[in-house]
Amino acid sequence: MADDDEQISIYDEVEIEDMTFDETTQLYHYPCPCGDRFEIALVDLMDEADIAVCPSCSLMIRVIFEVVSFRRKGDN
């Protein structure tokens, strides 16, 4: 984990399997306590980003997923 992660306040850790995927927007969603939804883009997961943010409040979650399963074809 990068040093920047230590400065981020994470609300929770959520398995990718518990999130909902929207084919149209290519975003994974998870309910936020504020009533909105945390979201993270598929492309961000492919780039090994693991922080989903809520667009309505300051909460963030860490998405737990297997990096290998999100690698782009042709990447090593």
MODELLER restraints for C-alpha pairs under 7 A, 6 or more apart:
rsr = mdl.restraints
at = mdl.atoms
rsr.add(forms.Gaussian(group=physical.xy_distance, feature=features.Distance(at['CA:10:A'], at['CA:60:A']), mean=5.31, stdev=0.5))
rsr.add(forms.Gaussian(group=physical.xy_distance, feature=features.Distance(at['CA:10:A'], at['CA:61:A']), mean=5.29, stdev=0.5))
rsr.add(forms.Gaussian(group=physical.xy_distance, feature=features.Distance(at['CA:10:A'], at['CA:62:A']), mean=6.63, stdev=0.5))
rsr.add(forms.Gaussian(group=physical.xy_distance, feature=features.Distance(at['CA:11:A'], at['CA:59:A']), mean=6.01, stdev=0.5))
rsr.add(forms.Gaussian(group=physical.xy_distance, feature=features.Distance(at['CA:11:A'], at['CA:60:A']), mean=5.64, stdev=0.5))
rsr.add(forms.Gaussian(group=physical.xy_distance, feature=features.Distance(at['CA:11:A'], at['CA:61:A']), mean=5.40, stdev=0.5))
rsr.add(forms.Gaussian(group=physical.xy_distance, feature=features.Distance(at['CA:12:A'], at['CA:61:A']), mean=4.98, stdev=0.5))
rsr.add(forms.Gaussian(group=physical.xy_distance, feature=features.Distance(at['CA:12:A'], at['CA:62:A']), mean=6.43, stdev=0.5))
rsr.add(forms.Gaussian(group=physical.xy_distance, feature=features.Distance(at['CA:13:A'], at['CA:61:A']), mean=5.53, stdev=0.5))
rsr.add(forms.Gaussian(group=physical.xy_distance, feature=features.Distance(at['CA:13:A'], at['CA:62:A']), mean=4.66, stdev=0.5))
rsr.add(forms.Gaussian(group=physical.xy_distance, feature=features.Distance(at['CA:13:A'], at['CA:63:A']), mean=5.92, stdev=0.5))
rsr.add(forms.Gaussian(group=physical.xy_distance, feature=features.Distance(at['CA:13:A'], at['CA:64:A']), mean=6.72, stdev=0.5))
rsr.add(forms.Gaussian(group=physical.xy_distance, feature=features.Distance(at['CA:14:A'], at['CA:61:A']), mean=6.92, stdev=0.5))
rsr.add(forms.Gaussian(group=physical.xy_distance, feature=features.Distance(at['CA:14:A'], at['CA:62:A']), mean=6.28, stdev=0.5))
rsr.add(forms.Gaussian(group=physical.xy_distance, feature=features.Distance(at['CA:14:A'], at['CA:63:A']), mean=5.12, stdev=0.5))
rsr.add(forms.Gaussian(group=physical.xy_distance, feature=features.Distance(at['CA:14:A'], at['CA:64:A']), mean=5.83, stdev=0.5))
rsr.add(forms.Gaussian(group=physical.xy_distance, feature=features.Distance(at['CA:15:A'], at['CA:63:A']), mean=5.83, stdev=0.5))
rsr.add(forms.Gaussian(group=physical.xy_distance, feature=features.Distance(at['CA:15:A'], at['CA:64:A']), mean=4.64, stdev=0.5))
rsr.add(forms.Gaussian(group=physical.xy_distance, feature=features.Distance(at['CA:15:A'], at['CA:65:A']), mean=6.34, stdev=0.5))
rsr.add(forms.Gaussian(group=physical.xy_distance, feature=features.Distance(at['CA:16:A'], at['CA:63:A']), mean=6.02, stdev=0.5))
rsr.add(forms.Gaussian(group=physical.xy_distance, feature=features.Distance(at['CA:16:A'], at['CA:64:A']), mean=5.83, stdev=0.5))
rsr.add(forms.Gaussian(group=physical.xy_distance, feature=features.Distance(at['CA:16:A'], at['CA:65:A']), mean=5.58, stdev=0.5))
rsr.add(forms.Gaussian(group=physical.xy_distance, feature=features.Distance(at['CA:19:A'], at['CA:28:A']), mean=6.05, stdev=0.5))
rsr.add(forms.Gaussian(group=physical.xy_distance, feature=features.Distance(at['CA:19:A'], at['CA:29:A']), mean=5.48, stdev=0.5))
rsr.add(forms.Gaussian(group=physical.xy_distance, feature=features.Distance(at['CA:19:A'], at['CA:30:A']), mean=5.11, stdev=0.5))
rsr.add(forms.Gaussian(group=physical.xy_distance, feature=features.Distance(at['CA:20:A'], at['CA:28:A']), mean=5.41, stdev=0.5))
rsr.add(forms.Gaussian(group=physical.xy_distance, feature=features.Distance(at['CA:20:A'], at['CA:29:A']), mean=5.09, stdev=0.5))
rsr.add(forms.Gaussian(group=physical.xy_distance, feature=features.Distance(at['CA:20:A'], at['CA:30:A']), mean=6.47, stdev=0.5))
rsr.add(forms.Gaussian(group=physical.xy_distance, feature=features.Distance(at['CA:21:A'], at['CA:27:A']), mean=5.83, stdev=0.5))
rsr.add(forms.Gaussian(group=physical.xy_distance, feature=features.Distance(at['CA:21:A'], at['CA:28:A']), mean=4.39, stdev=0.5))
rsr.add(forms.Gaussian(group=physical.xy_distance, feature=features.Distance(at['CA:21:A'], at['CA:29:A']), mean=6.35, stdev=0.5))
rsr.add(forms.Gaussian(group=physical.xy_distance, feature=features.Distance(at['CA:22:A'], at['CA:28:A']), mean=6.29, stdev=0.5))
rsr.add(forms.Gaussian(group=physical.xy_distance, feature=features.Distance(at['CA:26:A'], at['CA:41:A']), mean=5.96, stdev=0.5))
rsr.add(forms.Gaussian(group=physical.xy_distance, feature=features.Distance(at['CA:26:A'], at['CA:42:A']), mean=5.66, stdev=0.5))
rsr.add(forms.Gaussian(group=physical.xy_distance, feature=features.Distance(at['CA:27:A'], at['CA:39:A']), mean=6.29, stdev=0.5))
rsr.add(forms.Gaussian(group=physical.xy_distance, feature=features.Distance(at['CA:27:A'], at['CA:40:A']), mean=5.57, stdev=0.5))
rsr.add(forms.Gaussian(group=physical.xy_distance, feature=features.Distance(at['CA:27:A'], at['CA:41:A']), mean=4.35, stdev=0.5))
rsr.add(forms.Gaussian(group=physical.xy_distance, feature=features.Distance(at['CA:27:A'], at['CA:42:A']), mean=5.76, stdev=0.5))
rsr.add(forms.Gaussian(group=physical.xy_distance, feature=features.Distance(at['CA:28:A'], at['CA:39:A']), mean=5.48, stdev=0.5))
rsr.add(forms.Gaussian(group=physical.xy_distance, feature=features.Distance(at['CA:28:A'], at['CA:40:A']), mean=5.38, stdev=0.5))
rsr.add(forms.Gaussian(group=physical.xy_distance, feature=features.Distance(at['CA:28:A'], at['CA:41:A']), mean=6.21, stdev=0.5))
rsr.add(forms.Gaussian(group=physical.xy_distance, feature=features.Distance(at['CA:28:A'], at['CA:42:A']), mean=6.98, stdev=0.5))
rsr.add(forms.Gaussian(group=physical.xy_distance, feature=features.Distance(at['CA:29:A'], at['CA:37:A']), mean=5.92, stdev=0.5))
rsr.add(forms.Gaussian(group=physical.xy_distance, feature=features.Distance(at['CA:29:A'], at['CA:38:A']), mean=5.47, stdev=0.5))
rsr.add(forms.Gaussian(group=physical.xy_distance, feature=features.Distance(at['CA:29:A'], at['CA:39:A']), mean=4.59, stdev=0.5))
rsr.add(forms.Gaussian(group=physical.xy_distance, feature=features.Distance(at['CA:29:A'], at['CA:40:A']), mean=6.88, stdev=0.5))
rsr.add(forms.Gaussian(group=physical.xy_distance, feature=features.Distance(at['CA:30:A'], at['CA:37:A']), mean=5.29, stdev=0.5))
rsr.add(forms.Gaussian(group=physical.xy_distance, feature=features.Distance(at['CA:30:A'], at['CA:38:A']), mean=5.09, stdev=0.5))
rsr.add(forms.Gaussian(group=physical.xy_distance, feature=features.Distance(at['CA:30:A'], at['CA:39:A']), mean=6.62, stdev=0.5))
rsr.add(forms.Gaussian(group=physical.xy_distance, feature=features.Distance(at['CA:31:A'], at['CA:37:A']), mean=4.40, stdev=0.5))
rsr.add(forms.Gaussian(group=physical.xy_distance, feature=features.Distance(at['CA:31:A'], at['CA:38:A']), mean=6.13, stdev=0.5))
rsr.add(forms.Gaussian(group=physical.xy_distance, feature=features.Distance(at['CA:32:A'], at['CA:38:A']), mean=5.82, stdev=0.5))
rsr.add(forms.Gaussian(group=physical.xy_distance, feature=features.Distance(at['CA:32:A'], at['CA:54:A']), mean=6.89, stdev=0.5))
rsr.add(forms.Gaussian(group=physical.xy_distance, feature=features.Distance(at['CA:36:A'], at['CA:54:A']), mean=6.87, stdev=0.5))
rsr.add(forms.Gaussian(group=physical.xy_distance, feature=features.Distance(at['CA:36:A'], at['CA:56:A']), mean=6.47, stdev=0.5))
rsr.add(forms.Gaussian(group=physical.xy_distance, feature=features.Distance(at['CA:37:A'], at['CA:54:A']), mean=5.73, stdev=0.5))
rsr.add(forms.Gaussian(group=physical.xy_distance, feature=features.Distance(at['CA:38:A'], at['CA:52:A']), mean=5.65, stdev=0.5))
rsr.add(forms.Gaussian(group=physical.xy_distance, feature=features.Distance(at['CA:38:A'], at['CA:53:A']), mean=4.96, stdev=0.5))
rsr.add(forms.Gaussian(group=physical.xy_distance, feature=features.Distance(at['CA:38:A'], at['CA:54:A']), mean=4.16, stdev=0.5))
rsr.add(forms.Gaussian(group=physical.xy_distance, feature=features.Distance(at['CA:39:A'], at['CA:52:A']), mean=5.08, stdev=0.5))
rsr.add(forms.Gaussian(group=physical.xy_distance, feature=features.Distance(at['CA:39:A'], at['CA:53:A']), mean=5.63, stdev=0.5))
rsr.add(forms.Gaussian(group=physical.xy_distance, feature=features.Distance(at['CA:39:A'], at['CA:54:A']), mean=6.31, stdev=0.5))
rsr.add(forms.Gaussian(group=physical.xy_distance, feature=features.Distance(at['CA:40:A'], at['CA:52:A']), mean=4.77, stdev=0.5))
rsr.add(forms.Gaussian(group=physical.xy_distance, feature=features.Distance(at['CA:40:A'], at['CA:53:A']), mean=6.92, stdev=0.5))
rsr.add(forms.Gaussian(group=physical.xy_distance, feature=features.Distance(at['CA:45:A'], at['CA:70:A']), mean=6.51, stdev=0.5))
rsr.add(forms.Gaussian(group=physical.xy_distance, feature=features.Distance(at['CA:46:A'], at['CA:70:A']), mean=4.91, stdev=0.5))
rsr.add(forms.Gaussian(group=physical.xy_distance, feature=features.Distance(at['CA:46:A'], at['CA:71:A']), mean=5.23, stdev=0.5))
rsr.add(forms.Gaussian(group=physical.xy_distance, feature=features.Distance(at['CA:46:A'], at['CA:72:A']), mean=6.58, stdev=0.5))
rsr.add(forms.Gaussian(group=physical.xy_distance, feature=features.Distance(at['CA:48:A'], at['CA:67:A']), mean=6.41, stdev=0.5))
rsr.add(forms.Gaussian(group=physical.xy_distance, feature=features.Distance(at['CA:50:A'], at['CA:62:A']), mean=5.48, stdev=0.5))
rsr.add(forms.Gaussian(group=physical.xy_distance, feature=features.Distance(at['CA:50:A'], at['CA:63:A']), mean=5.02, stdev=0.5))
rsr.add(forms.Gaussian(group=physical.xy_distance, feature=features.Distance(at['CA:51:A'], at['CA:60:A']), mean=6.52, stdev=0.5))
rsr.add(forms.Gaussian(group=physical.xy_distance, feature=features.Distance(at['CA:51:A'], at['CA:61:A']), mean=5.69, stdev=0.5))
rsr.add(forms.Gaussian(group=physical.xy_distance, feature=features.Distance(at['CA:51:A'], at['CA:62:A']), mean=4.69, stdev=0.5))
rsr.add(forms.Gaussian(group=physical.xy_distance, feature=features.Distance(at['CA:51:A'], at['CA:63:A']), mean=6.06, stdev=0.5))
rsr.add(forms.Gaussian(group=physical.xy_distance, feature=features.Distance(at['CA:52:A'], at['CA:60:A']), mean=5.64, stdev=0.5))
rsr.add(forms.Gaussian(group=physical.xy_distance, feature=features.Distance(at['CA:52:A'], at['CA:61:A']), mean=5.30, stdev=0.5))
rsr.add(forms.Gaussian(group=physical.xy_distance, feature=features.Distance(at['CA:52:A'], at['CA:62:A']), mean=6.28, stdev=0.5))
rsr.add(forms.Gaussian(group=physical.xy_distance, feature=features.Distance(at['CA:52:A'], at['CA:63:A']), mean=6.74, stdev=0.5))
rsr.add(forms.Gaussian(group=physical.xy_distance, feature=features.Distance(at['CA:53:A'], at['CA:59:A']), mean=6.35, stdev=0.5))
rsr.add(forms.Gaussian(group=physical.xy_distance, feature=features.Distance(at['CA:53:A'], at['CA:60:A']), mean=4.54, stdev=0.5))
rsr.add(forms.Gaussian(group=physical.xy_distance, feature=features.Distance(at['CA:53:A'], at['CA:61:A']), mean=6.59, stdev=0.5))
rsr.add(forms.Gaussian(group=physical.xy_distance, feature=features.Distance(at['CA:54:A'], at['CA:60:A']), mean=6.35, stdev=0.5))
